[in-house]
Amino acid sequence: MNADKTKKLGRSLIALAEQALREAVAEVVESHRQSGHPLVVWRNGRVERVYPSALLVREKPDKPYGQ
């Protein structure tokens, strides 16, 4: 593989990984929203509990990971 193809492949893998992570986080947030349990996050150098109702809702991606 030449260097250009390797760079292009690397960027597309990064984009796929980021998309998969965003979708996984969205599923976890929705699960916690339905159950009423707080999310545990690292913020300002410490662990905090955040209730999903306090979070901004973003649109779900048009194209799911891997499709």
CNS distance restraints for C-alpha pairs under 8 A (distance, minus, plus):
assign (resid   1 and name CA) (resid   5 and name CA) 6.33 0.50 0.50
assign (resid   1 and name CA) (resid   6 and name CA) 6.52 0.50 0.50
assign (resid   2 and name CA) (resid   6 and name CA) 6.35 0.50 0.50
assign (resid   3 and name CA) (resid   7 and name CA) 6.20 0.50 0.50
assign (resid   4 and name CA) (resid   8 and name CA) 6.18 0.50 0.50
assign (resid   5 and name CA) (resid   9 and name CA) 6.01 0.50 0.50
assign (resid   6 and name CA) (resid  10 and name CA) 6.06 0.50 0.50
assign (resid   7 and name CA) (resid  11 and name CA) 6.24 0.50 0.50
assign (resid   8 and name CA) (resid  12 and name CA) 6.26 0.50 0.50
assign (resid   9 and name CA) (resid  13 and name CA) 6.12 0.50 0.50
assign (resid  10 and name CA) (resid  14 and name CA) 6.19 0.50 0.50
assign (resid  11 and name CA) (resid  15 and name CA) 6.21 0.50 0.50
assign (resid  12 and name CA) (resid  16 and name CA) 6.18 0.50 0.50
assign (resid  13 and name CA) (resid  17 and name CA) 6.06 0.50 0.50
assign (resid  14 and name CA) (resid  18 and name CA) 6.10 0.50 0.50
assign (resid  15 and name CA) (resid  19 and name CA) 6.14 0.50 0.50
assign (resid  16 and name CA) (resid  20 and name CA) 6.12 0.50 0.50
assign (resid  16 and name CA) (resid  65 and name CA) 6.79 0.50 0.50
assign (resid  16 and name CA) (resid  66 and name CA) 7.71 0.50 0.50
assign (resid  17 and name CA) (resid  21 and name CA) 6.16 0.50 0.50
assign (resid  18 and name CA) (resid  22 and name CA) 6.19 0.50 0.50
assign (resid  19 and name CA) (resid  23 and name CA) 6.24 0.50 0.50
assign (resid  19 and name CA) (resid  65 and name CA) 6.24 0.50 0.50
assign (resid  20 and name CA) (resid  24 and name CA) 6.17 0.50 0.50
assign (resid  20 and name CA) (resid  65 and name CA) 5.49 0.50 0.50
assign (resid  21 and name CA) (resid  25 and name CA) 6.15 0.50 0.50
assign (resid  22 and name CA) (resid  26 and name CA) 6.17 0.50 0.50
assign (resid  23 and name CA) (resid  27 and name CA) 6.27 0.50 0.50
assign (resid  23 and name CA) (resid  60 and name CA) 7.90 0.50 0.50
assign (resid  23 and name CA) (resid  61 and name CA) 7.78 0.50 0.50
assign (resid  23 and name CA) (resid  64 and name CA) 7.62 0.50 0.50
assign (resid  23 and name CA) (resid  65 and name CA) 7.57 0.50 0.50
assign (resid  24 and name CA) (resid  28 and name CA) 6.34 0.50 0.50
assign (resid  25 and name CA) (resid  29 and name CA) 6.14 0.50 0.50
assign (resid  26 and name CA) (resid  30 and name CA) 6.12 0.50 0.50
assign (resid  26 and name CA) (resid  60 and name CA) 7.86 0.50 0.50
assign (resid  27 and name CA) (resid  31 and name CA) 6.08 0.50 0.50
assign (resid  28 and name CA) (resid  32 and name CA) 6.18 0.50 0.50
assign (resid  29 and name CA) (resid  33 and name CA) 6.03 0.50 0.50
assign (resid  29 and name CA) (resid  39 and name CA) 7.35 0.50 0.50
assign (resid  29 and name CA) (resid  52 and name CA) 6.37 0.50 0.50
assign (resid  30 and name CA) (resid  34 and name CA) 6.19 0.50 0.50
assign (resid  30 and name CA) (resid  52 and name CA) 7.80 0.50 0.50
assign (resid  31 and name CA) (resid  35 and name CA) 6.26 0.50 0.50
assign (resid  32 and name CA) (resid  36 and name CA) 5.68 0.50 0.50
assign (resid  32 and name CA) (resid  37 and name CA) 5.11 0.50 0.50
assign (resid  32 and name CA) (resid  38 and name CA) 6.46 0.50 0.50
assign (resid  32 and name CA) (resid  39 and name CA) 6.85 0.50 0.50
assign (resid  32 and name CA) (resid  52 and name CA) 6.64 0.50 0.50
assign (resid  33 and name CA) (resid  37 and name CA) 6.81 0.50 0.50
assign (resid  33 and name CA) (resid  38 and name CA) 7.98 0.50 0.50
assign (resid  33 and name CA) (resid  51 and name CA) 7.60 0.50 0.50
assign (resid  33 and name CA) (resid  52 and name CA) 5.23 0.50 0.50
assign (resid  33 and name CA) (resid  53 and name CA) 6.83 0.50 0.50
assign (resid  36 and name CA) (resid  51 and name CA) 7.49 0.50 0.50
assign (resid  36 and name CA) (resid  52 and name CA) 7.73 0.50 0.50
assign (resid  37 and name CA) (resid  51 and name CA) 6.75 0.50 0.50
assign (resid  37 and name CA) (resid  52 and name CA) 7.89 0.50 0.50
assign (resid  38 and name CA) (resid  49 and name CA) 5.63 0.50 0.50
assign (resid  38 and name CA) (resid  50 and name CA) 5.19 0.50 0.50
assign (resid  38 and name CA) (resid  51 and name CA) 4.27 0.50 0.50
assign (resid  38 and name CA) (resid  52 and name CA) 6.42 0.50 0.50
assign (resid  39 and name CA) (resid  49 and name CA) 5.54 0.50 0.50
assign (resid  39 and name CA) (resid  50 and name CA) 5.13 0.50 0.50
assign (resid  39 and name CA) (resid  51 and name CA) 6.03 0.50 0.50
assign (resid  39 and name CA) (resid  52 and name CA) 6.87 0.50 0.50
assign (resid  40 and name CA) (resid  47 and name CA) 6.77 0.50 0.50
assign (resid  40 and name CA) (resid  48 and name CA) 5.72 0.50 0.50
assign (resid  40 and name CA) (resid  49 and name CA) 4.61 0.50 0.50
assign (resid  40 and name CA) (resid  50 and name CA) 6.31 0.50 0.50
assign (resid  41 and name CA) (resid  47 and name CA) 5.73 0.50 0.50
assign (resid  41 and name CA) (resid  48 and name CA) 5.39 0.50 0.50
assign (resid  41 and name CA) (resid  49 and name CA) 6.32 0.50 0.50
assign (resid  41 and name CA) (resid  50 and name CA) 7.16 0.50 0.50
assign (resid  42 and name CA) (resid  46 and name CA) 5.53 0.50 0.50
assign (resid  42 and name CA) (resid  47 and name CA) 4.62 0.50 0.50
assign (resid  42 and name CA) (resid  48 and name CA) 6.16 0.50 0.50
assign (resid  43 and name CA) (resid  47 and name CA) 6.24 0.50 0.50
assign (resid  43 and name CA) (resid  48 and name CA) 6.54 0.50 0.50
assign (resid  50 and name CA) (resid  54 and name CA) 6.96 0.50 0.50
assign (resid  50 and name CA) (resid  55 and name CA) 7.96 0.50 0.50
assign (resid  51 and name CA) (resid  55 and name CA) 7.32 0.50 0.50
assign (resid  63 and name CA) (resid  67 and name CA) 6.56 0.50 0.50
